[in-house]
Amino acid sequence: MPYINSENGRREALVKGDKAQSAGELNFQIFSYVKHCPDNAVINDVRTQIVTYVENFLGKKRDYQKYNDMVGCLNCCYKEIFRRQGFYMGMLLEIVDSYDEVIAIYENLKIKENSDVA
């Protein structure tokens, strides 16, 4: 679990919804949101908020590094939520899976542009 410096206001900014600048910040943002979610939170609302964080992180100019960081972040966050909160947040893995087609399209474009691995 990444730890964001508490002295520069970044934690508060992420909690308020500022765009995560790194996979560590995205992990912190999602974990903090899930940790402080009320027990009666509507699942679709939770998913929508997490997808919003992910979309903000990915931004308009997406590349391999952003996709890779997002996939790794959601997987690590899934494990850390279970380790520290004691429940499985399978929704995070479902969100990763929901990007499979988008990532495949990106990868196929790059194969055409740069050729495939020999």
C-alpha positions as CSV (number, residue, x, y, z in Angstrom):
1,M,0.0,0.0,0.0
2,P,1.5,3.3,-1.0
3,Y,1.7,6.0,1.6
4,I,1.1,9.5,0.4
5,N,2.9,12.3,2.3
6,S,0.4,13.8,4.8
7,E,2.2,17.1,5.1
8,N,1.8,18.6,1.6
9,G,-2.0,18.3,1.3
10,R,-1.9,15.6,-1.4
11,R,-3.9,13.1,0.7
12,E,-6.7,15.5,1.2
13,A,-6.7,16.5,-2.5
14,L,-7.0,12.8,-3.5
15,V,-9.8,12.2,-1.1
16,K,-11.6,15.1,-2.6
17,G,-11.3,13.6,-6.0
18,D,-8.2,15.2,-7.6
19,K,-6.7,13.3,-10.4
20,A,-4.2,10.6,-9.3
21,Q,-0.8,11.3,-10.8
22,S,0.7,7.8,-10.2
23,A,-0.4,4.3,-9.6
24,G,0.4,4.8,-5.9
25,E,-1.9,7.8,-5.7
26,L,-4.6,5.9,-7.5
27,N,-4.2,3.0,-5.1
28,F,-4.4,5.4,-2.1
29,Q,-7.5,7.1,-3.6
30,I,-9.4,3.9,-4.1
31,F,-8.4,2.3,-0.8
32,S,-9.3,5.4,1.1
33,Y,-12.7,5.7,-0.6
34,V,-13.5,2.0,0.0
35,K,-12.3,2.2,3.6
36,H,-14.6,5.2,4.4
37,C,-17.6,4.0,2.4
38,P,-20.7,3.6,4.5
39,D,-21.8,0.0,5.0
40,N,-25.1,0.8,3.2
41,A,-23.4,2.3,0.1
42,V,-25.0,1.2,-3.2
43,I,-22.7,-1.1,-5.1
44,N,-23.3,0.7,-8.4
45,D,-22.4,4.0,-6.9
46,V,-19.2,2.6,-5.5
47,R,-18.3,1.1,-8.9
48,T,-19.1,4.4,-10.6
49,Q,-16.8,6.3,-8.3
50,I,-13.9,3.9,-8.7
51,V,-14.3,4.0,-12.5
52,T,-14.3,7.8,-12.3
53,Y,-11.0,7.7,-10.4
54,V,-9.6,5.2,-13.0
55,E,-10.7,7.3,-16.0
56,N,-9.3,10.5,-14.5
57,F,-6.0,8.7,-13.9
58,L,-5.9,7.3,-17.5
59,G,-6.7,10.7,-19.0
60,K,-7.2,11.4,-22.6
61,K,-3.7,10.5,-23.8
62,R,-3.5,6.8,-22.9
63,D,-0.5,4.6,-23.3
64,Y,1.0,1.3,-22.3
65,Q,2.4,2.6,-19.0
66,K,-1.0,4.1,-17.9
67,Y,-2.9,0.8,-18.7
68,N,-0.2,-1.3,-17.0
69,D,-0.2,1.0,-13.9
70,M,-4.0,0.9,-13.7
71,V,-4.1,-2.9,-14.0
72,G,-1.4,-3.4,-11.4
73,C,-3.0,-0.8,-9.1
74,L,-6.4,-2.4,-9.1
75,N,-4.9,-5.9,-8.5
76,C,-2.8,-4.6,-5.6
77,C,-5.7,-2.6,-4.1
78,Y,-7.9,-5.7,-4.3
79,K,-5.4,-7.7,-2.2
80,E,-4.7,-4.9,0.2
81,I,-8.4,-4.3,0.9
82,F,-8.8,-8.0,1.7
83,R,-5.6,-8.0,3.9
84,R,-6.6,-4.9,5.9
85,Q,-10.4,-4.8,5.7
86,G,-11.1,-8.5,5.5
87,F,-13.4,-8.6,2.5
88,Y,-13.0,-9.3,-1.2
89,M,-13.6,-6.4,-3.5
90,G,-14.1,-8.4,-6.6
91,M,-15.5,-5.3,-8.3
92,L,-11.9,-4.1,-8.7
93,L,-11.0,-7.2,-10.8
94,E,-14.2,-6.8,-12.8
95,I,-13.2,-3.2,-13.6
96,V,-9.8,-4.5,-14.8
97,D,-11.6,-7.1,-17.0
98,S,-13.9,-4.3,-18.4
99,Y,-10.8,-2.7,-19.9
100,D,-9.6,-5.9,-21.7
101,E,-11.2,-4.9,-25.0
102,V,-9.9,-1.3,-24.9
103,I,-6.4,-2.5,-24.0
104,A,-6.6,-5.1,-26.8
105,I,-7.5,-2.4,-29.3
106,Y,-4.6,-0.3,-28.1
107,E,-2.2,-3.2,-28.3
108,N,-3.4,-4.1,-31.9
109,L,-2.9,-0.5,-33.0
110,K,0.7,-0.6,-31.6
111,I,1.4,-3.9,-33.4
112,K,0.3,-2.3,-36.7
113,E,2.4,0.8,-36.0
114,N,5.5,-0.9,-34.6
115,S,5.3,-4.5,-35.8
116,D,4.8,-7.5,-33.5
117,V,7.3,-9.2,-31.2
118,A,9.6,-11.3,-33.4
